[in-house]
Structures are given as structure tokens and as C-alpha cells.
Amino acid sequence: MTDTSPQPDSPCLFVCSMDEQSGFCFGCARTIDEIAAWALLSRAQRDSVYTQIPIRIPDLNLPLAEQQKLQKAHSLRATRRNITPCDPS
């Protein structure tokens, strides 16, 4: 049976630049493979990626203030989609 529930929007923040050290996008904290496959992922797979974003942000080579802005932006997006993100601490 196909999952016909609404798919969560992409976590893309239109930064679209990869951190070479972590392998995550500076805006959405997804890998290039996750970004490329996003349209093909099931709701559960997308939700799984969303839950990982908060624990990936500290791995980005960004100043703490920028990390905090990303955490807040992604926390709001996850809340709107009824997704409980992993605790980054």
C-alpha cells in the first residue's frame, strides 16, 4: 500500500553549500545523497532525516551563533510537521 499522507516539505533553507569536513549541507544538514533522493523518500524516511538534523548541525564548520540560528529554524519546521527531533546535546 502506498503512503498517501502529506509529505513534509524539504528542510532546504536555500543555502545549498556543502561542508567538506562533515559532508552535510550548511543550510539543511543533509548529505548530498539525501538531497538527491529527497523526492523519492517515503514519509518515514524523510521524518528520519528531519530527526537527525539537530544532531548534525554541531558538526558543521560554523560559528556557534550560526549553529543556533539553524537549530531554531529547523526546530520550528519540525514542530510544524509534528516531528520530534533528536536532542543535539
Buried (B, 14 or more C-beta within 10 A) or exposed (E): EEEEEEBBEBBEBEEEEBBEEBEBBBBBBBBEEBBEBBEEBEBEEBBEBBBBBBBBBBBBEBEEEEBEBBBEBBBEBBEEBEBEBEEBE
